[in-house]
Amino acid sequence: MPITPIEPSGTDGAATPDYQEVSTPVLVVGAGAAGVRTAIELAENGVKPLVIGKRAHGDAHTTWAAGGINAALGSLDPEDDWTIHAADTFREGHFVNDPDAVELVARNAPARILELDEWGAGFDRTDDGKINQRYFGAQSFRRTCFVGDRTGEAILSALVAHARELGVPYRDDVMITRLLSDGRRVHGAAGYDMDDGGFVLFESPRVVLAAGGYAALYNRHTSEADENTGDGPALACDAGANLLDAEFVQFHPTGMVAREEWDDDWDGQLVTEAVRGEGGRLYNARGERFMERYSPTRMELDARDVVARSIAREIREGRGTERGGVHLDISHRDRAFIEERLPRMYERFADLGVDIAEEPMEIAPTAHYSMGGVDVDPRTGRTSVDGLYAVGETSSGLHGANRLGGNSLAETVALGQLVGDHLAETIDEADPTLDGAESALPDGMRAAAEREFEALVALEGADGDTAPAELVAALGDLLWERAGLLRDAEGLEAGLGALDDLRGRLSDLRVEGGRTGRDFEFAVDLAFMFAVAEAILRSAAFRTESRGAHFRTDFPDEDDDWRVNVVLARGDDGMDLRTRPVGTPSEEVREALDEGYELDYHHLE
Ligand SMILES: Cc1cc2nc3c(=O)[nH]c(=O)nc-3n(C[C@H](O)[C@H](O)[C@H](O)COP(=O)(O)OP(=O)(O)OC[C@H]3O[C@@H](n4cnc5c(N)ncnc54)[C@H](O)[C@@H]3O)c2cc1C
């Protein structure tokens, strides 16, 4: 499935646009925690990669992560260890997680936390000076390390500062629009500078996609504006790599419900899980603490999919608020406690005129995270295309059918370090690209880049009637309605039909403001978004069971025969889907699973 469904027109005979050429031993596409941690490992092993991002350095989506990062440090609960962390991850992922990914992250996370702390992340401390840890949903012990409720920002600042100390080169505001691949090997990437509109051809025998997830395809989502638009999976799929489990999209139970007087952008934004971790309670409009009905033991701290569907059911059955939400209340805690443990939430709501120490917040589910993504070997980040790697939210495997809160930040640093290490090992000291010498671009690849630049010029000149933002919104509505919290065959089929209709409107785009404008960026994003939207709809229709975040009302039960992964590949006639068996957890982890550790909810009272 090509990612640029917008046909270039009117460029026949036109001169090839000018472009800059940049050569690097490793191109890291993405400057969130995953990309930067990969780059640090490379630099510490003598390889200087080039890191690029489509935003300013230090402003990746990672900065939005709030509540914390998991590692079995056992600061407060010494019984915790990596096997129990792995067991919790499998249980939450409904046993379709990649066992290698789970074990590597659970084993590697404690060392990565200590290192981040040394690099200046500044994790909160206990009175006796240990790294403090809080409860997060569906975890057996207090395992989530945090920096107030600005953990992602603190981690990324520490990583970026360390990368700078190591002299890792970085380019701000560059958007990759296509990888240069012959289907078997990647040779670099084509893109444009969003500040001056200039085209750039990156020559590199190794490209690491760390470009984030695809939750922002949904109209109600928690992502930073214009991030998480599926660029990584779409670029990888176009280059010939496979996607895995695209149907697994996490809907967070607690997204803000905007009041009329607030900016619409607030709708769907995350109310961190830390509110529930710190004792927040959910009430419907009748004042009932409704989780007693759905999960009497785990209550508000049950898995995200369980809590999200419980809230959705309360709303659907008429027990929601007038604006279509329920209440999340932390006001039984002291003001000082709330200010200290949830400073961002406290300030945000105070700015909007809501004192959360006195009154509840209004919330409803919202698209939050993509468990699916590029199919990789987690030990190395390798995809099925030589030279192409993926890491972080762009990739898939660790989380299975649902993500344990706090595990995605852990994944970025735990696997980022391994991917960087693997790459460094594969690069020979005599590699000519190490000192920035141009790599010999094989025949056809330069022509492919030039075709891409010509297509982008044509896109810039698109003069139809449809604003790109209009199509982005229509796609978001379509996915929310057809591939949201509750799905069925009929809706998914209708969704695919509607997607085709929308795709037809791509030929009628109108791009105003030139190559540095928002329209152009949205138009480029649309190519990624359509490819990934189709992958979600097709994979969700293919998996005829309910598992974790994927709930089919026509197949409401988990089916043992479906304890498999769904692999999606680009075929000659579109997307091909097949199943793949999942691996078995190691004996140590199986023992932890058999022990059946579980959070004692009453710890929190
Ligand atoms: C509101 C919110 C709160 C969260 N809280 C937590 C939490 O408490 N704990 C936890 O573990 N997880 C949390 N998460 C999830 C976590 O933030 C992400 O999964 C994680 O930060 C992903 O990091 P990443 O490095 O993989 O990607 P990102 O941080 O998304 O970075 C992607 C990078 O790729 C770049 N990029 C994308 N496309 C292109 C392109 N085409 N060309 C060039 N560059 C490109 C972007 O500019 C960016 O630099 C939260 C998520 C949200 C939305």
The ligand as an SDF file (V2000), in Angstrom:
LIG
                    3D

 53 58  0  0  0  0  0  0  0  0999 V2000
   -0.8220   12.4750   27.4000 C   0  0  0  0  0  0  0  0  0  0  0  0
    0.0430   11.2570   27.4350 C   0  0  0  0  0  0  0  0  0  0  0  0
    0.5530   10.8140   28.6420 C   0  0  0  0  0  0  0  0  0  0  0  0
    1.3730    9.6760   28.6790 C   0  0  0  0  0  0  0  0  0  0  0  0
    1.8580    9.2530   29.8850 N   0  0  0  0  0  0  0  0  0  0  0  0
    2.6810    8.1770   29.9330 C   0  0  0  0  0  0  0  0  0  0  0  0
    3.2240    7.7330   31.1660 C   0  0  0  0  0  0  0  0  0  0  0  0
    2.9850    8.3120   32.2350 O   0  0  0  0  0  0  0  0  0  0  0  0
    4.0400    6.6580   31.1520 N   0  0  0  0  0  0  0  0  0  0  0  0
    4.3460    5.9810   30.0110 C   0  0  0  0  0  0  0  0  0  0  0  0
    5.0900    5.0050   30.0610 O   0  0  0  0  0  0  0  0  0  0  0  0
    3.8460    6.4080   28.8060 N   0  0  0  0  0  0  0  0  0  0  0  0
    3.0320    7.4780   28.7440 C   0  0  0  0  0  0  0  0  0  0  0  0
    2.5250    7.8850   27.5340 N   0  0  0  0  0  0  0  0  0  0  0  0
    2.9990    7.2550   26.3010 C   0  0  0  0  0  0  0  0  0  0  0  0
    4.3950    7.7840   25.9620 C   0  0  0  0  0  0  0  0  0  0  0  0
    4.4350    9.1770   26.0970 O   0  0  0  0  0  0  0  0  0  0  0  0
    4.8130    7.4640   24.5340 C   0  0  0  0  0  0  0  0  0  0  0  0
    4.4950    6.1710   24.2060 O   0  0  0  0  0  0  0  0  0  0  0  0
    6.3070    7.6410   24.3520 C   0  0  0  0  0  0  0  0  0  0  0  0
    6.7000    8.9240   24.7860 O   0  0  0  0  0  0  0  0  0  0  0  0
    6.6990    7.4370   22.9090 C   0  0  0  0  0  0  0  0  0  0  0  0
    8.0240    7.8320   22.7430 O   0  0  0  0  0  0  0  0  0  0  0  0
    8.7280    7.6370   21.3270 P   0  0  0  0  0  0  0  0  0  0  0  0
   10.1240    8.0880   21.5100 O   0  0  0  0  0  0  0  0  0  0  0  0
    8.4830    6.2760   20.8360 O   0  0  0  0  0  0  0  0  0  0  0  0
    7.9450    8.6210   20.3470 O   0  0  0  0  0  0  0  0  0  0  0  0
    7.5850   10.1800   20.4530 P   0  0  0  0  0  0  0  0  0  0  0  0
    7.9280   10.7900   21.7550 O   0  0  0  0  0  0  0  0  0  0  0  0
    6.1780   10.2640   19.9850 O   0  0  0  0  0  0  0  0  0  0  0  0
    8.5400   10.8620   19.4040 O   0  0  0  0  0  0  0  0  0  0  0  0
    8.3350   10.7300   18.0210 C   0  0  0  0  0  0  0  0  0  0  0  0
    9.3740   11.5530   17.3050 C   0  0  0  0  0  0  0  0  0  0  0  0
    9.2920   11.2840   15.9140 O   0  0  0  0  0  0  0  0  0  0  0  0
    9.2570   12.5180   15.1920 C   0  0  0  0  0  0  0  0  0  0  0  0
    8.5570   12.2530   13.9300 N   0  0  0  0  0  0  0  0  0  0  0  0
    7.3390   11.6930   13.7590 C   0  0  0  0  0  0  0  0  0  0  0  0
    7.0580   11.5840   12.4550 N   0  0  0  0  0  0  0  0  0  0  0  0
    8.1230   12.0780   11.7800 C   0  0  0  0  0  0  0  0  0  0  0  0
    8.4320   12.2610   10.4030 C   0  0  0  0  0  0  0  0  0  0  0  0
    7.5830   11.8990    9.4250 N   0  0  0  0  0  0  0  0  0  0  0  0
    9.6240   12.8200   10.0800 N   0  0  0  0  0  0  0  0  0  0  0  0
   10.4940   13.2170   11.0430 C   0  0  0  0  0  0  0  0  0  0  0  0
   10.2490   13.0760   12.3700 N   0  0  0  0  0  0  0  0  0  0  0  0
    9.0820   12.5110   12.7190 C   0  0  0  0  0  0  0  0  0  0  0  0
    8.5540   13.4720   16.1190 C   0  0  0  0  0  0  0  0  0  0  0  0
    8.8070   14.8180   15.7890 O   0  0  0  0  0  0  0  0  0  0  0  0
    9.1900   13.0560   17.4440 C   0  0  0  0  0  0  0  0  0  0  0  0
   10.4510   13.6540   17.5670 O   0  0  0  0  0  0  0  0  0  0  0  0
    1.6820    8.9850   27.4890 C   0  0  0  0  0  0  0  0  0  0  0  0
    1.1530    9.4380   26.2820 C   0  0  0  0  0  0  0  0  0  0  0  0
    0.3210   10.5480   26.2540 C   0  0  0  0  0  0  0  0  0  0  0  0
   -0.2680   10.9770   24.9620 C   0  0  0  0  0  0  0  0  0  0  0  0
  1  2  1  0
  2  3  1  0
  2 52  2  0
  3  4  2  0
  4  5  1  0
  4 50  1  0
  5  6  2  0
  6  7  1  0
  6 13  1  0
  7  8  2  0
  7  9  1  0
  9 10  1  0
 10 11  2  0
 10 12  1  0
 12 13  2  0
 13 14  1  0
 14 15  1  0
 14 50  1  0
 15 16  1  0
 16 17  1  0
 16 18  1  0
 18 19  1  0
 18 20  1  0
 20 21  1  0
 20 22  1  0
 22 23  1  0
 23 24  1  0
 24 25  2  0
 24 26  1  0
 24 27  1  0
 27 28  1  0
 28 29  2  0
 28 30  1  0
 28 31  1  0
 31 32  1  0
 32 33  1  0
 33 34  1  0
 33 48  1  0
 34 35  1  0
 35 36  1  0
 35 46  1  0
 36 37  1  0
 36 45  1  0
 37 38  2  0
 38 39  1  0
 39 40  1  0
 39 45  2  0
 40 41  1  0
 40 42  2  0
 42 43  1  0
 43 44  2  0
 44 45  1  0
 46 47  1  0
 46 48  1  0
 48 49  1  0
 50 51  2  0
 51 52  1  0
 52 53  1  0
M  END
$$$$
